[in-house]
Amino acid sequence: MIASEIPELALRVETDRFGPFLFQVGVDTGRLQLPMQRVEDAHRRFIASPLAQVANQLEREVIASSIYGTNTIEGGTLTEDETRSAIDLDPAQVQEIEQRRVLNIKAAYERARQAALDPGWKLSIDFMTEVHGLITHDLPHADNRPGLLRDTPKGRTAQVGSPQHGGRYKPPQYGGDIWRLLEALITWHGQLEDAGIHPLVRAPLVHYYYELIHPFWDGNGRVGRVVEATLLQAAGYEYAPFALARYYLEHIDAYFTLFNTCRKGADKHRPHPNTDFVLFHQEGMLATIDALHDRVNRLVGVLLFQSRCRELLDNKTLNPRQYTIVSQLLAQGQAQGLDAVRHAPWYASLYLKLNDKTRSRDLKKLRELELVLLDTDNRLWPGCIRPKNVKAP
């Protein structure tokens, strides 16, 4: 249920060397109520869709897209296809650092999902350091040690951010301050939970303040997004919490800039300084859930299409050649040029002892049944994917 008013819970922490640090809700309830309701409504529709029929494929797609997104934000260089391939590698066989990064994130996701499914799980520093250890395992870095908090030595300064994203920021440097602030973040989040503050507000606020503390030498962004996703999944949101990383990548400039604009707004004591970051998160959740729902509908449509084709083959409306053509087009997942199909070895093998009339007749029937569509650019589509410019049979 969306509260009519979000209580302003704040926790001020005095550190040894960083000065005072303020955790605050800092959001304008009026601006968030409608976006939150839209996310809730979209999620209800999404989980009411026939997810069970396509759950395994959707899960695999979400993991690949999310790992690609969160890794690329932090400088990963693999393409999405390369990421998808790396996910299936045996960890013992990995030799390239970029592949190791992918498998590390996969391991962190698995730990996060395990935590979210545990009714007794609570956010803790141990969980954060465990996730960090998984994410940075066997990755070379001059200072970073997997699972260990940062303690910047004298004579050095840790900084984050960039001028193009609102400026540079100097997070806490002293390890004792970092530990104290993480403890305070955990305590404050518990207060938000106890007060019934909605996870669509709690999760992004924890993400935001975690990144301001910036507790590790490397991997902070990846850990912060996993923490946010775990809180959301523990609250009952399915698929979208991890898929959200792709939205952050696609809106990376806004994502990075908001950390600085919200921080500066708080420094200047502006009212509701965290509203824009939380709103950005909720807009991302809505877009992500809608995209996932559309994907489920398409996957279910493919299943129904495959079932129809199989039925037509079984009752001999289709011959095996025609069924093979549809299956091959469907396996490609995108349009194929008519000439390219005709010259493909699999297609040529179907008609080795048959003439052109048979080939034409097979294709004509497939088009009449709308199992195969031909567009005005002479591209063939499986019938479950309908382009705008379809030629009449």
C-alpha positions as a LaTeX table, in Angstrom:
\begin{tabular}{lrrr}
\hline
Residue & $x$ (\AA) & $y$ (\AA) & $z$ (\AA) \\
\hline
Met1 & 0.00 & 0.00 & 0.00 \\
Ile2 & 1.26 & 3.48 & $-0.88$ \\
Ala3 & 1.35 & 5.72 & 2.20 \\
Ser4 & $-0.22$ & 9.16 & 1.92 \\
Glu5 & 2.75 & 10.59 & 3.79 \\
Ile6 & 6.31 & 9.28 & 4.08 \\
Pro7 & 7.76 & 10.03 & 7.52 \\
Glu8 & 10.98 & 12.00 & 7.64 \\
Leu9 & 13.34 & 9.71 & 9.52 \\
Ala10 & 16.88 & 10.98 & 9.90 \\
Leu11 & 20.03 & 9.77 & 11.60 \\
Arg12 & 22.99 & 12.08 & 12.17 \\
Val13 & 26.35 & 10.43 & 12.72 \\
Glu14 & 29.46 & 12.15 & 14.07 \\
Thr15 & 32.57 & 10.64 & 12.55 \\
Asp16 & 36.18 & 10.95 & 13.68 \\
Arg17 & 37.62 & 12.53 & 10.54 \\
Phe18 & 34.87 & 13.06 & 7.95 \\
Gly19 & 32.64 & 15.32 & 10.01 \\
Pro20 & 28.88 & 14.90 & 10.46 \\
Phe21 & 27.03 & 12.59 & 8.08 \\
Leu22 & 23.25 & 12.79 & 7.78 \\
Phe23 & 21.02 & 9.93 & 6.65 \\
Gln24 & 17.59 & 11.30 & 5.79 \\
Val25 & 14.55 & 10.19 & 3.81 \\
Gly26 & 14.42 & 13.60 & 2.16 \\
Val27 & 11.67 & 12.95 & $-0.39$ \\
Asp28 & 8.56 & 14.83 & $-1.48$ \\
Thr29 & 5.69 & 12.38 & $-0.95$ \\
Gly30 & 3.45 & 14.26 & $-3.35$ \\
Arg31 & 5.86 & 13.76 & $-6.24$ \\
Leu32 & 6.36 & 10.06 & $-5.52$ \\
Gln33 & 2.84 & 8.80 & $-4.86$ \\
Leu34 & 1.72 & 8.48 & $-8.48$ \\
Pro35 & 4.98 & 6.95 & $-9.79$ \\
Met36 & 4.97 & 4.42 & $-6.94$ \\
Gln37 & 1.36 & 3.50 & $-7.64$ \\
Arg38 & 2.20 & 2.99 & $-11.30$ \\
Val39 & 5.07 & 0.68 & $-10.41$ \\
Glu40 & 2.84 & $-1.30$ & $-8.05$ \\
Asp41 & 0.08 & $-1.60$ & $-10.66$ \\
Ala42 & 2.57 & $-2.64$ & $-13.35$ \\
His43 & 4.10 & $-5.26$ & $-11.07$ \\
Arg44 & 0.70 & $-6.73$ & $-10.20$ \\
Arg45 & $-0.09$ & $-7.08$ & $-13.90$ \\
Phe46 & 3.32 & $-8.56$ & $-14.57$ \\
Ile47 & 3.16 & $-11.28$ & $-11.92$ \\
Ala48 & $-0.37$ & $-12.15$ & $-13.07$ \\
Ser49 & 0.96 & $-12.90$ & $-16.56$ \\
Pro50 & 1.77 & $-16.53$ & $-17.53$ \\
Leu51 & 5.29 & $-16.34$ & $-16.10$ \\
Ala52 & 5.55 & $-20.02$ & $-15.26$ \\
Gln53 & 5.53 & $-20.99$ & $-18.94$ \\
Val54 & 8.61 & $-18.92$ & $-19.74$ \\
Ala55 & 10.29 & $-18.51$ & $-16.33$ \\
Asn56 & 13.54 & $-20.30$ & $-17.19$ \\
Gln57 & 14.14 & $-18.38$ & $-20.40$ \\
Leu58 & 13.16 & $-15.05$ & $-18.83$ \\
Glu59 & 15.47 & $-15.66$ & $-15.88$ \\
Arg60 & 18.37 & $-16.40$ & $-18.21$ \\
Glu61 & 17.71 & $-13.29$ & $-20.30$ \\
Val62 & 17.42 & $-11.07$ & $-17.23$ \\
Ile63 & 20.67 & $-12.37$ & $-15.77$ \\
Ala64 & 22.58 & $-11.81$ & $-19.01$ \\
Ser65 & 21.15 & $-8.34$ & $-19.61$ \\
Ser66 & 21.64 & $-7.28$ & $-16.00$ \\
Ile67 & 25.21 & $-8.54$ & $-15.74$ \\
Tyr68 & 26.02 & $-6.81$ & $-19.02$ \\
Gly69 & 24.47 & $-3.59$ & $-17.71$ \\
Thr70 & 26.08 & $-3.47$ & $-14.27$ \\
Asn71 & 29.46 & $-4.60$ & $-15.65$ \\
Thr72 & 29.49 & $-2.09$ & $-18.51$ \\
Ile73 & 28.64 & 0.79 & $-16.15$ \\
Glu74 & 31.89 & 0.01 & $-14.34$ \\
Gly75 & 34.05 & $-0.31$ & $-17.45$ \\
Gly76 & 33.43 & $-3.89$ & $-18.56$ \\
Thr77 & 34.22 & $-4.35$ & $-22.25$ \\
Leu78 & 32.32 & $-7.51$ & $-23.22$ \\
Thr79 & 29.34 & $-7.19$ & $-25.56$ \\
Glu80 & 25.99 & $-8.57$ & $-24.46$ \\
Asp81 & 26.49 & $-11.68$ & $-26.62$ \\
Glu82 & 29.96 & $-12.20$ & $-25.15$ \\
Thr83 & 28.51 & $-11.73$ & $-21.67$ \\
Arg84 & 25.86 & $-14.35$ & $-22.38$ \\
Ser85 & 28.56 & $-16.81$ & $-23.49$ \\
Ala86 & 30.77 & $-16.07$ & $-20.48$ \\
Ile87 & 27.94 & $-16.84$ & $-18.05$ \\
Asp88 & 28.04 & $-20.50$ & $-19.12$ \\
Leu89 & 31.79 & $-20.93$ & $-18.64$ \\
Asp90 & 33.24 & $-23.23$ & $-16.01$ \\
Pro91 & 34.95 & $-20.90$ & $-13.48$ \\
Ala92 & 37.98 & $-23.20$ & $-13.45$ \\
Gln93 & 38.44 & $-22.67$ & $-17.20$ \\
Val94 & 38.30 & $-18.84$ & $-17.16$ \\
Gln95 & 41.48 & $-17.14$ & $-18.28$ \\
Glu96 & 40.39 & $-13.64$ & $-19.31$ \\
Ile97 & 39.75 & $-10.96$ & $-16.69$ \\
Glu98 & 36.60 & $-9.76$ & $-18.48$ \\
Gln99 & 35.11 & $-13.24$ & $-18.27$ \\
Arg100 & 36.04 & $-13.42$ & $-14.60$ \\
Arg101 & 34.16 & $-10.16$ & $-13.98$ \\
Val102 & 31.02 & $-11.69$ & $-15.49$ \\
Leu103 & 31.18 & $-14.90$ & $-13.46$ \\
Asn104 & 31.87 & $-12.92$ & $-10.29$ \\
Ile105 & 28.72 & $-10.87$ & $-10.77$ \\
Lys106 & 26.77 & $-14.04$ & $-11.51$ \\
Ala107 & 27.97 & $-15.50$ & $-8.20$ \\
Ala108 & 26.96 & $-12.32$ & $-6.38$ \\
Tyr109 & 23.50 & $-12.47$ & $-7.97$ \\
Glu110 & 23.08 & $-16.07$ & $-6.84$ \\
Arg111 & 24.01 & $-15.10$ & $-3.28$ \\
Ala112 & 21.63 & $-12.13$ & $-3.41$ \\
Arg113 & 18.71 & $-14.26$ & $-4.60$ \\
Gln114 & 19.44 & $-16.78$ & $-1.85$ \\
Ala115 & 19.36 & $-13.98$ & 0.73 \\
Ala116 & 16.16 & $-12.45$ & $-0.65$ \\
Leu117 & 14.36 & $-15.80$ & $-0.39$ \\
Asp118 & 15.34 & $-16.20$ & 3.28 \\
Pro119 & 12.51 & $-14.80$ & 5.45 \\
Gly120 & 15.01 & $-14.11$ & 8.24 \\
Trp121 & 17.52 & $-12.21$ & 6.10 \\
Lys122 & 18.45 & $-8.69$ & 7.17 \\
Leu123 & 20.80 & $-6.24$ & 5.52 \\
Ser124 & 24.19 & $-6.30$ & 7.23 \\
Ile125 & 27.80 & $-5.29$ & 6.78 \\
Asp126 & 28.67 & $-8.97$ & 6.52 \\
Phe127 & 26.33 & $-9.29$ & 3.54 \\
Met128 & 27.92 & $-6.27$ & 1.85 \\
Thr129 & 31.45 & $-7.55$ & 2.35 \\
Glu130 & 30.43 & $-11.02$ & 1.19 \\
Val131 & 28.94 & $-9.62$ & $-2.02$ \\
His132 & 32.04 & $-7.47$ & $-2.52$ \\
Gly133 & 34.25 & $-10.52$ & $-2.06$ \\
Leu134 & 32.31 & $-12.38$ & $-4.74$ \\
Ile135 & 32.31 & $-9.45$ & $-7.17$ \\
Thr136 & 36.03 & $-8.67$ & $-6.94$ \\
His137 & 37.34 & $-12.23$ & $-6.53$ \\
Asp138 & 40.58 & $-12.74$ & $-8.49$ \\
Leu139 & 40.36 & $-9.31$ & $-10.15$ \\
Pro140 & 43.67 & $-7.42$ & $-10.19$ \\
His141 & 43.70 & $-4.08$ & $-8.34$ \\
Ala142 & 46.57 & $-2.29$ & $-6.62$ \\
Asp143 & 44.61 & $-1.55$ & $-3.45$ \\
Asn144 & 41.37 & $-3.51$ & $-3.41$ \\
Arg145 & 41.09 & $-6.64$ & $-1.29$ \\
Pro146 & 37.92 & $-8.70$ & $-1.76$ \\
Gly147 & 35.60 & $-8.33$ & 1.22 \\
Leu148 & 37.78 & $-5.77$ & 3.06 \\
Leu149 & 36.70 & $-2.18$ & 3.70 \\
Arg150 & 38.80 & 0.69 & 2.43 \\
Asp151 & 41.13 & 2.56 & 4.79 \\
Thr152 & 42.82 & 5.25 & 2.72 \\
Pro153 & 46.44 & 5.71 & 3.86 \\
Lys154 & 47.88 & 9.11 & 4.72 \\
Gly155 & 49.14 & 10.99 & 1.71 \\
Arg156 & 46.45 & 9.59 & $-0.57$ \\
Thr157 & 42.88 & 10.67 & $-1.27$ \\
Ala158 & 40.07 & 8.50 & $-2.59$ \\
Gln159 & 37.74 & 10.42 & $-4.91$ \\
Val160 & 34.73 & 9.49 & $-7.01$ \\
Gly161 & 32.68 & 11.18 & $-9.71$ \\
Ser162 & 33.69 & 13.37 & $-12.62$ \\
Pro163 & 33.22 & 16.99 & $-13.75$ \\
Gln164 & 30.81 & 15.96 & $-16.52$ \\
His165 & 28.55 & 14.28 & $-13.95$ \\
Gly166 & 28.37 & 17.10 & $-11.43$ \\
Gly167 & 31.84 & 17.15 & $-9.94$ \\
Arg168 & 34.28 & 15.14 & $-7.87$ \\
Tyr169 & 33.37 & 13.92 & $-4.41$ \\
Lys170 & 35.68 & 12.92 & $-1.58$ \\
Pro171 & 34.01 & 10.14 & 0.44 \\
Pro172 & 35.10 & 9.18 & 3.96 \\
Gln173 & 38.77 & 8.19 & 3.96 \\
Tyr174 & 39.36 & 6.65 & 7.37 \\
Gly175 & 38.43 & 3.00 & 7.78 \\
Gly176 & 36.94 & 3.59 & 11.22 \\
Asp177 & 34.56 & 6.21 & 9.81 \\
Ile178 & 33.56 & 3.91 & 6.96 \\
Trp179 & 32.71 & 1.10 & 9.38 \\
Arg180 & 30.76 & 3.46 & 11.64 \\
Leu181 & 28.76 & 4.85 & 8.72 \\
Leu182 & 27.92 & 1.40 & 7.37 \\
Glu183 & 26.71 & 0.40 & 10.83 \\
Ala184 & 24.58 & 3.55 & 10.91 \\
Leu185 & 23.22 & 2.82 & 7.42 \\
Ile186 & 22.12 & $-0.64$ & 8.58 \\
Thr187 & 20.52 & 0.83 & 11.72 \\
Trp188 & 18.77 & 3.57 & 9.75 \\
His189 & 17.46 & 1.13 & 7.17 \\
Gly190 & 16.02 & $-0.96$ & 10.01 \\
Gln191 & 14.23 & 2.16 & 11.27 \\
Leu192 & 12.78 & 2.75 & 7.80 \\
Glu193 & 11.57 & $-0.85$ & 7.68 \\
Asp194 & 10.00 & $-0.60$ & 11.13 \\
Ala195 & 8.25 & 2.61 & 10.10 \\
Gly196 & 6.74 & 0.85 & 7.08 \\
Ile197 & 8.51 & 2.99 & 4.51 \\
His198 & 7.90 & 1.48 & 1.09 \\
Pro199 & 10.72 & $-0.59$ & $-0.47$ \\
Leu200 & 10.52 & 1.61 & $-3.59$ \\
Val201 & 11.80 & 4.38 & $-1.32$ \\
Arg202 & 14.00 & 2.37 & 1.07 \\
Ala203 & 15.99 & 0.46 & $-1.55$ \\
Pro204 & 17.16 & 3.43 & $-3.63$ \\
Leu205 & 17.96 & 5.42 & $-0.48$ \\
Val206 & 20.21 & 2.61 & 0.78 \\
His207 & 21.82 & 2.45 & $-2.67$ \\
Tyr208 & 22.36 & 6.22 & $-2.66$ \\
Tyr209 & 23.91 & 6.47 & 0.82 \\
Tyr210 & 25.97 & 3.33 & 0.33 \\
Glu211 & 27.59 & 4.95 & $-2.71$ \\
Leu212 & 28.26 & 8.15 & $-0.75$ \\
Ile213 & 30.09 & 6.11 & 1.88 \\
His214 & 31.94 & 4.30 & $-0.93$ \\
Pro215 & 33.34 & 1.67 & 1.44 \\
Phe216 & 35.63 & $-0.29$ & $-0.87$ \\
Trp217 & 38.50 & 0.55 & $-3.17$ \\
Asp218 & 36.79 & $-1.05$ & $-6.15$ \\
Gly219 & 33.41 & $-2.58$ & $-7.01$ \\
Asn220 & 31.25 & $-0.11$ & $-5.09$ \\
Gly221 & 28.76 & 0.45 & $-7.90$ \\
Arg222 & 28.30 & $-3.25$ & $-8.56$ \\
Val223 & 27.85 & $-3.97$ & $-4.85$ \\
Gly224 & 25.44 & $-1.06$ & $-4.39$ \\
Arg225 & 23.21 & $-2.23$ & $-7.21$ \\
Val226 & 23.19 & $-5.79$ & $-5.85$ \\
Val227 & 22.24 & $-4.50$ & $-2.39$ \\
Glu228 & 19.41 & $-2.44$ & $-3.88$ \\
Ala229 & 18.19 & $-5.40$ & $-5.94$ \\
Thr230 & 18.30 & $-7.73$ & $-2.93$ \\
Leu231 & 16.14 & $-5.38$ & $-0.86$ \\
Leu232 & 13.61 & $-5.14$ & $-3.68$ \\
Gln233 & 13.50 & $-8.87$ & $-4.32$ \\
Ala234 & 13.13 & $-9.55$ & $-0.60$ \\
Ala235 & 10.11 & $-7.22$ & $-0.73$ \\
Gly236 & 8.49 & $-9.39$ & $-3.40$ \\
Tyr237 & 9.50 & $-7.77$ & $-6.69$ \\
Glu238 & 10.36 & $-10.37$ & $-9.31$ \\
Tyr239 & 12.97 & $-10.12$ & $-12.10$ \\
Ala240 & 12.89 & $-6.30$ & $-12.27$ \\
Pro241 & 15.29 & $-5.60$ & $-9.36$ \\
Phe242 & 18.25 & $-7.11$ & $-11.20$ \\
Ala243 & 17.02 & $-6.12$ & $-14.67$ \\
Leu244 & 17.08 & $-2.51$ & $-13.46$ \\
Ala245 & 20.86 & $-2.42$ & $-13.98$ \\
Arg246 & 20.23 & $-2.24$ & $-17.73$ \\
Tyr247 & 18.07 & 0.87 & $-17.24$ \\
Tyr248 & 20.88 & 2.48 & $-15.25$ \\
Leu249 & 23.30 & 1.76 & $-18.08$ \\
Glu250 & 20.93 & 3.19 & $-20.69$ \\
His251 & 20.56 & 6.35 & $-18.56$ \\
Ile252 & 24.09 & 6.38 & $-17.21$ \\
Asp253 & 24.62 & 10.15 & $-17.33$ \\
Ala254 & 21.47 & 10.85 & $-15.30$ \\
Tyr255 & 22.36 & 8.01 & $-12.93$ \\
Phe256 & 25.83 & 9.34 & $-12.14$ \\
Thr257 & 24.78 & 12.99 & $-12.07$ \\
Leu258 & 21.98 & 12.43 & $-9.57$ \\
Phe259 & 24.39 & 11.22 & $-6.91$ \\
Asn260 & 26.07 & 14.62 & $-7.03$ \\
Thr261 & 23.01 & 16.84 & $-7.46$ \\
Cys262 & 21.21 & 15.17 & $-4.54$ \\
Arg263 & 24.31 & 15.32 & $-2.36$ \\
Lys264 & 24.82 & 19.02 & $-3.11$ \\
Gly265 & 21.14 & 19.70 & $-2.47$ \\
Ala266 & 21.47 & 18.16 & 0.99 \\
Asp267 & 24.64 & 20.16 & 1.68 \\
Lys268 & 22.69 & 23.34 & 0.89 \\
His269 & 19.79 & 22.21 & 3.13 \\
Arg270 & 17.32 & 22.19 & 0.26 \\
Pro271 & 13.96 & 20.57 & 1.02 \\
His272 & 13.50 & 16.97 & $-0.13$ \\
Pro273 & 17.02 & 16.63 & $-1.63$ \\
Asn274 & 16.68 & 12.89 & $-2.37$ \\
Thr275 & 13.44 & 13.07 & $-4.33$ \\
Asp276 & 15.02 & 13.08 & $-7.78$ \\
Phe277 & 17.18 & 10.02 & $-7.12$ \\
Val278 & 14.25 & 8.01 & $-5.75$ \\
Leu279 & 12.02 & 9.20 & $-8.59$ \\
Phe280 & 14.66 & 8.17 & $-11.14$ \\
His281 & 14.75 & 4.72 & $-9.55$ \\
Gln282 & 10.96 & 4.39 & $-9.69$ \\
Glu283 & 10.83 & 5.50 & $-13.32$ \\
Gly284 & 13.44 & 2.83 & $-14.02$ \\
Met285 & 11.42 & 0.18 & $-12.21$ \\
Leu286 & 8.29 & 1.06 & $-14.19$ \\
Ala287 & 10.11 & 0.98 & $-17.53$ \\
Thr288 & 11.84 & $-2.28$ & $-16.58$ \\
Ile289 & 8.66 & $-4.03$ & $-15.45$ \\
Asp290 & 6.80 & $-2.92$ & $-18.57$ \\
Ala291 & 9.63 & $-4.21$ & $-20.77$ \\
Leu292 & 9.66 & $-7.53$ & $-18.91$ \\
His293 & 5.90 & $-7.87$ & $-19.29$ \\
Asp294 & 6.17 & $-7.23$ & $-23.03$ \\
Arg295 & 8.92 & $-9.83$ & $-23.23$ \\
Val296 & 6.80 & $-12.41$ & $-21.40$ \\
Asn297 & 3.95 & $-11.80$ & $-23.83$ \\
Arg298 & 6.31 & $-12.30$ & $-26.78$ \\
Leu299 & 7.78 & $-15.48$ & $-25.32$ \\
Val300 & 4.33 & $-16.90$ & $-24.64$ \\
Gly301 & 3.34 & $-15.93$ & $-28.17$ \\
Val302 & 6.29 & $-17.91$ & $-29.50$ \\
Leu303 & 5.26 & $-20.95$ & $-27.45$ \\
Leu304 & 1.72 & $-20.79$ & $-28.80$ \\
Phe305 & 3.07 & $-20.36$ & $-32.32$ \\
Gln306 & 5.34 & $-23.39$ & $-31.93$ \\
Ser307 & 2.43 & $-25.42$ & $-30.62$ \\
Arg308 & 0.27 & $-24.44$ & $-33.57$ \\
Cys309 & 3.01 & $-25.36$ & $-36.05$ \\
Arg310 & 3.50 & $-28.73$ & $-34.41$ \\
Glu311 & $-0.23$ & $-29.40$ & $-34.53$ \\
Leu312 & $-0.35$ & $-28.51$ & $-38.23$ \\
Leu313 & 2.54 & $-30.87$ & $-38.87$ \\
Asp314 & 0.87 & $-33.67$ & $-36.94$ \\
Asn315 & $-2.40$ & $-33.34$ & $-38.87$ \\
Lys316 & $-0.42$ & $-33.11$ & $-42.14$ \\
Thr317 & $-1.52$ & $-29.57$ & $-42.97$ \\
Leu318 & 2.21 & $-28.88$ & $-43.10$ \\
Asn319 & 4.81 & $-31.14$ & $-44.61$ \\
Pro320 & 8.20 & $-31.66$ & $-42.90$ \\
Arg321 & 9.93 & $-29.22$ & $-45.27$ \\
Gln322 & 7.52 & $-26.41$ & $-44.41$ \\
Tyr323 & 7.83 & $-27.15$ & $-40.72$ \\
Thr324 & 11.62 & $-26.99$ & $-40.99$ \\
Ile325 & 11.46 & $-23.61$ & $-42.73$ \\
Val326 & 9.32 & $-22.13$ & $-39.96$ \\
Ser327 & 11.53 & $-23.66$ & $-37.26$ \\
Gln328 & 14.70 & $-22.30$ & $-38.83$ \\
Leu329 & 13.27 & $-18.79$ & $-39.14$ \\
Leu330 & 12.07 & $-18.91$ & $-35.56$ \\
Ala331 & 15.46 & $-20.05$ & $-34.31$ \\
Gln332 & 17.09 & $-17.00$ & $-35.91$ \\
Gly333 & 14.91 & $-14.66$ & $-33.86$ \\
Gln334 & 14.93 & $-11.96$ & $-36.52$ \\
Ala335 & 14.08 & $-11.36$ & $-40.16$ \\
Gln336 & 16.11 & $-13.17$ & $-42.83$ \\
Gly337 & 16.53 & $-12.01$ & $-46.39$ \\
Leu338 & 14.64 & $-14.20$ & $-48.86$ \\
Asp339 & 17.72 & $-14.66$ & $-51.04$ \\
Ala340 & 19.86 & $-15.51$ & $-48.02$ \\
Val341 & 17.38 & $-18.17$ & $-46.95$ \\
Arg342 & 17.26 & $-19.68$ & $-50.44$ \\
His343 & 21.05 & $-19.97$ & $-50.48$ \\
Ala344 & 21.35 & $-21.32$ & $-46.95$ \\
Pro345 & 22.67 & $-24.92$ & $-46.83$ \\
Trp346 & 19.81 & $-26.12$ & $-44.62$ \\
Tyr347 & 17.25 & $-24.74$ & $-47.11$ \\
Ala348 & 19.02 & $-26.12$ & $-50.18$ \\
Ser349 & 19.17 & $-29.57$ & $-48.58$ \\
Leu350 & 15.36 & $-29.64$ & $-48.36$ \\
Tyr351 & 14.98 & $-29.41$ & $-52.13$ \\
Leu352 & 17.94 & $-31.39$ & $-53.49$ \\
Lys353 & 15.66 & $-33.65$ & $-55.55$ \\
Leu354 & 12.75 & $-31.23$ & $-55.97$ \\
Asn355 & 12.06 & $-28.46$ & $-58.47$ \\
Asp356 & 11.42 & $-24.74$ & $-58.11$ \\
Lys357 & 7.65 & $-25.21$ & $-58.31$ \\
Thr358 & 7.73 & $-27.25$ & $-55.12$ \\
Arg359 & 9.80 & $-24.61$ & $-53.37$ \\
Ser360 & 7.42 & $-21.87$ & $-54.46$ \\
Arg361 & 4.39 & $-23.92$ & $-53.46$ \\
Asp362 & 5.79 & $-24.61$ & $-49.99$ \\
Leu363 & 6.50 & $-20.94$ & $-49.35$ \\
Lys364 & 3.16 & $-19.83$ & $-50.76$ \\
Lys365 & 1.27 & $-22.10$ & $-48.38$ \\
Leu366 & 3.30 & $-20.94$ & $-45.40$ \\
Arg367 & 2.47 & $-17.35$ & $-46.28$ \\
Glu368 & $-1.22$ & $-18.13$ & $-46.78$ \\
Leu369 & $-1.32$ & $-19.71$ & $-43.33$ \\
Glu370 & 0.62 & $-16.69$ & $-42.00$ \\
Leu371 & 3.23 & $-18.98$ & $-40.53$ \\
Val372 & 5.81 & $-17.09$ & $-42.56$ \\
Leu373 & 5.54 & $-13.41$ & $-43.47$ \\
Leu374 & 7.33 & $-11.62$ & $-46.30$ \\
Asp375 & 7.85 & $-7.87$ & $-45.99$ \\
Thr376 & 8.32 & $-5.27$ & $-48.70$ \\
Asp377 & 12.10 & $-5.50$ & $-48.24$ \\
Asn378 & 11.94 & $-9.19$ & $-49.21$ \\
Arg379 & 12.71 & $-10.39$ & $-45.71$ \\
Leu380 & 11.09 & $-13.47$ & $-44.19$ \\
Trp381 & 9.68 & $-13.40$ & $-40.66$ \\
Pro382 & 8.25 & $-16.17$ & $-38.48$ \\
Gly383 & 4.51 & $-15.64$ & $-38.19$ \\
Cys384 & 4.64 & $-14.80$ & $-34.47$ \\
Ile385 & 6.60 & $-11.61$ & $-35.27$ \\
Arg386 & 4.57 & $-9.33$ & $-37.50$ \\
Pro387 & 6.36 & $-6.45$ & $-39.25$ \\
Lys388 & 4.46 & $-3.37$ & $-40.39$ \\
Asn389 & 5.21 & $-3.76$ & $-44.09$ \\
Val390 & 3.90 & $-7.25$ & $-44.85$ \\
Lys391 & 3.37 & $-8.23$ & $-48.48$ \\
Ala392 & 0.10 & $-9.93$ & $-49.33$ \\
Pro393 & 0.55 & $-13.64$ & $-50.21$ \\
\hline
\end{tabular}
